[in-house]
Amino acid sequence: LRFFAYMSFFSASMLGLVTSSNLIQIYIFWELVGVCSYLLIGFWFTRPLAANACQKAFVTNRIGDFGLLLGILGFFWITGSFEFRDLFEIFNNLILNHEVNFLFVTLCAVLLFTGAIAKSAQFPLHVWLPDAMEGPTPISALIHAATMVAAGIFLVARLLPLFIVIPYIMNFICLVGIITVLLGATLALAQKDIKRGLAYSTMSQLGYMILALGMGSYRSALFHLITHAYSKALLFLGSGSIIHSMETVVGYSPHKSQNMALMGGLTKHVPITKSTFLVGTLSICGIPPLACFWSKDEILTVSWLYSTLFAIIAWVTAGLTAFYMFRIYLLTFEGHLGVQFQNYIGKQKIPFYSLSLWGKGVYKRINKNVNLLTMNNKERSSFLKKKIDPIHDSARNVTRHFI
């Protein structure tokens, strides 16, 4: 009940944010989104890692929120209005007539953008996003697809008429975006945790959106926001299926069940998950005719018109995107499993596989000896077997390709 209440409140706050017509309303729902993210990331609050992750996300976002509040007050002091329509009109007239202090206006715009930097995990306030993976996997999909990180992109797009008349701000937005694009891709290459790898992938793709907004191409930025949301939600839900499947082998241990070094050869065990994960991977890589190809192609095309250096970095990072996404895919589904086990899917053949192992035995029989997992991890159990197979000693020092 608590999970669904938080998730519904999270979605409602995001809907209120995108339908706001003034800065005050945006700030109220902006804070509600932050509070909901704190509650959802720390859903398993008895786990120290989850408790630390939600506090880290909360504190990091408060830095951006403080800058956003100062920026809102600064522009209200300049224009005397919180309404977007009046604000843009008054501000454009003041700029044309040179009736404002250009340095003060630039400072207020930077403060507004600071809020988007924190919420959309842009450099240097990106540190909270990988740790946010301590929450439940559906929440990870929600945060990375439809809410939270999308809020910062929406804010910059909504205030673009304000930023576009300040050239230095547009250059600053582009710089932050291109740094985040490259940083997120390089960090994703070094991850062994499947959800952290996808988190850094999200960070890199958000950098593409910020880069497009800095170049003034808000259509391609919002287009990529939508296409990326579908693809990344597919990948995160697929990773949740993989993690639940691995828990039947390694037990309830996020450090082991999310470790790609212990995965491999899962194609024959979770074939539908493999197919859906492959579709999401191909889309993120920009393979036609999938959705992300069209949006990323627009951003890369516009980047050549804006800056040759930024275009080269964006194109190189697009290649890195394909590399780290297929690294995740190959380590998970190809090769051989890094953990020795017996009877992974049972002796009986089932015609249709579920996206996770939950659906494979539930309609055959219900295990009557289910011991629910306690929050302190004193007891371990599998919902499909009575005993959990131990991890072989050789799996602790696994040497795999791409790692």
N, C-alpha and C positions, 0 to 999 in steps of 0.2 A: 504493500500500500504506500509506504514511504517513497519507494522508487518511482511509482507512477505519479504520485503527487508532485514530486520534485520535477520530473520530466515534463509534466503538463504545465507547471508554472514556468519552467524554462522556455518552452515553446510559446506560451502566451506572452511572456516578456519580450521575446524577439519579435513577435507580431506587433506588439505595441510600439516597439522601436521603429520598425520600418514604416509604420503608418503615422508617425509623428509629423506634425506640421510646424513645430518650433523647437528651439534649442532646449528649453526647459523640459518639455515632454521627453525629448530624446535623452536628456541626462537622467531623468527619473528611471526610465526603462533600461538605460545603460547600466545603472547601478543594480537594478533588479536582475539583469542578466549575470552580472558579476557575483551577486549573492547566490543565485541558483547554481552557478558553476562551482562555487565553493562547497555547497552542500552535496553536489553530485560527484565531484572528484573525490571528496572525503566520505563517500557513501559507506565504505567499510572502515569506519573511523577507529576501530580497535586495532587495525594494522598500522604500525608506526610509519611505514612508507606512504600509505594513503593519507594519514594525518599530516605528515610533512608536505606532501604534494599539494594538498588543498590550501595549506597556509602559504606556501610559496606562490601559488597562483593568485591568491587573494592579495598578498602584499605587492607583488609585481604589478598587478592591475590597478592597485590603488595609486601607484606612481603616475600611471597614465591618466587615471581619473582626476587626480589633482590638477594635472596640466590641462585637461579638458575643461574643468570648471573655471580655471583662471582664464583660459581662452574665451569661453562663453561670456564671462563678465567683462573681459576686455573689449570684445566686439559690441556688447551692449552699451558700454561706455562711449564707444565711437559712434554707433548708429542710433542708439536709443530704442532698439527693437529686438525681440527674440524671434519674430516670425520670419521664415525663410524668404518669402517673397519681398517683404519690406526691407529686410536686411540686405539682400543682394542689390536691390534698386538703390537704396541710400548709399551703400558702400561704393558702388560703381560711380555714382555722381561725385562722391567725395574724392575718389581716386582721379577722375577726369579733371576735376577743378583744383587738384593738388592742395586739398584742405586738411590732409591728415599727415601725421608724423609717420613717414615710411618705415623707420626703424621699429616703432612701436607696433605698427600693423604687422610687420614681419614676425615680431616676437609673439604676438597673439596667435598668428596663423601656425607657428611652430608648436605652440602650446596645444592648440586644437589637434594638430597632427600627432602629438605625443600620445593622446588617448587612443588613436587608431593604431599606433605602433605597439602599444602594450596589448590591446585586445586582439590584434591580428598576428601577434607573435613575430614582429619584425625586429631586426637587429637595432639596438642591443637589448631590447626587453623581450627576447624570445625564450628565456631560460625556463619559463613555467610550462611550456607546451609539452615537451617530452615526459615530464613528471606527471602531467595530467592523465597519462595512460593508466594510472593506478586505479581509476574508476572503472565501473562495469563497461564492457565492450560496447553495448548499445549507446551508452553515454559518450564514449569516445567517437563513435560514428556521428552522433548528433552534434557534438562540439566541433568536429572537423568538417562537417558537411553543411549543416543548415543554420547553426547558431554560433554564438561566441566569436569565432574567428571571422565569420562573415560580417559581424557587426562593425568591425573596423573598416572593412572594405566599403560597406554601405555608407558609413559616415563620411569618408573621403569623397565618394561619388556624389553624395548629397550636397556636400559643401564645395564641390568643384567650381561652381561659378564664383565662389569667394576666393579660392586659391589661384584660379587661372589668371587673374589680373595682377598677381604678385609673382613675377618670373622666378625669383630666387627660391620661392617655396616649391614651385614645380620641379626645379632642378634638384632640390633637397629630397623631394619625394622619390624622384627617379634614382637618386644615389642610394637611398635606404633600400629601395626595392631591388636594385641589382646586386647589392651586397648580400641581401637576404637570399636571393635566388641561388647564388654561388655557395654561400655558407650552408644553407640547408641541404643542398645536394651533396656537398663534401662530407658533412656529418652523417648523412644517411648511409654513405658507403661503409662506415666503420661500425655499424650497429649489429649486434647479435640478437637483440630483442626484437621480435617481429613488429610489435606495436610501436616501439620507439622509432624503428626504421620508417614506418608509415607516418609517424608524427613529424619527423624531419622532412619527409616528402611533402606533407601539407605545408610546412613552413616555406619550402622552396616554391611551391605553386602559388602561395599567397604573395610571395615576392614578385612573381610574374604579374599578378593583378595590380599590385602597388606600382610597379614599373609602368604598366599600361596607363594607369590613372595619372602618373606624373608626366607622361607624354601627351596627356589630354584625350586619350582614346578610351573614354569611359564605357563605350558600347562593348569593345572587346574585353575589357576588364570584367564587366558584369556577365558577359557571355561565358568567359572562362570560369567565373565563380559558380555558375549554374552547372556547367558540364563537369567541372571538378567535383562538385558536391555529389552528383550521382555516382561517379567513378569511385571516389574515396569512401563513400558510404558502403558500396559494394565490397571494397577491399577490407574495411574494418569489420564488417559483419562476417566476411569470410575468415578473417583472422580469429574472430571469436569462436567460430566453428572448429578451427584447427586447434585452438587452445583447449576447448572442451574435450576434443578427441585425445589430445596428448595427456590430459589429466587422468584418463583411464589407465595410463601406463606409468606416469611419474608421480601421480597423486596430486593433491591440492598444493601446488607450489608454483607461484607465478614465475619465480626465477628459472625454473626448469621447464614448465609447460610453454613458456613464451620464447625459450632459447632456440634459435634456429640451428645451433650446432647439434642439438639433440633430435632435430627433425630430419626429414628426408624420406623419399619413397612412399609418400602418403597418397600418391595418385590412385592406387588400387583400393585404398581404404575409404577415402572420401572423394569419389570421382566428381560429384556435382559441385562440391566446394572448389575442386581444382578447376573445373570449367568456368565457374563464375569468377574466381580469382584471376584466371587468365584473361578474361574479358576486361576486368578492371585494370589489370596491368597493361594490356595493350592500349587501352584508352588513355591512361596517364602518360604512356610513352609517346602518344601522338600518332598512332598508327591509323591511317584512313581505312574505312570510312567512319570510324568511331568518333564520338562527340568531341573529345578533347583535341583531336587533330585540327578541327576547324577553328576553335577558339585560340589555341596556341599559335596556329599559323598566322592569324591576324595580328597577334602581339608581336611575333618575330618580324613580320613584314613592316609594321609601324616602327619598330626599333631601328631598322636600317635608315629610315627617314629622319630619325631623331639624332642618333649618335652611332658612328661606326664601332667605337669601342664597346658601348653597351650592347650593340647587336652581336658582336663577336662573343661576348661573355654569355649572352642569352642563348645563342646557338650552341655553344660548347656545353652549357648546362643542360640543354635539351638532350644532348647525347649522354651526359652523366645520368639524367633521369632514366633513360632506357637501361643503362647499366645497373643502377642500384635497384630498380624495380624487378628486373629479371634476375638479379642476384637473390632477392627475397623469394621470388617464385621458384627458382631452381633449388635453393637450399631447402625449401619446404617440401616440394613435391617430387623432385627427381633424386636419383641416387639411392642410398640405403639408409634406413632408420638408424640413428645414432644410439638407440636404446634397444637392448635385447628383450624380447617379450614372447609370450605365447597366447594364442587364441585372441587376437586383437579384435576381430569382428565376429567371432563366434563360428561354430561349425556349420550352421545352416546357412544356405544361400538365400538372400533376400532380393527380390527383383528390382525394387526401387530403393535407392539410398537416400537418406535424409541429408540435409546440409551439415548436420553434426551427428555424432553417434547417439544422441538422445533418441532419435526417431527409429533406430534400427531394432531395438528390442522391446520398445514400449508397447507395440501392438501384438507382440508374440506372448510375452509374459511380463509380469511385474516382479522385480526382485523383492522378496519379502524381508530380506535381511539388510535393508538399507540403513546405514547409520549416517545421519546428516553430519556434514562437516561443521565443526565448532569454529568459532572465530579465533580461538587461540591455537588452533592447529594441533591440539593434543590428540585428536582422532582423525584418521584419514579413511576414506571409503570411496568406492566406485559405485556409480549408479547402475553399472552393467555387470560387475563382477564382485565377488566377496573379498577377494584378495587383490592387492596391487602388486604387480611384478616389480621386483627390485631393479634398480638401475645397475647395469653391468659396470665393472670397474673401468673398462676401456672407454666408456662413454664420457668419463670425467675429463679425459685429455683428448678430446676429439680434435683432429686436424682436418679441416674441410677446405675445399676450394672456395675462393672468393672471400675468405675470412683472414 
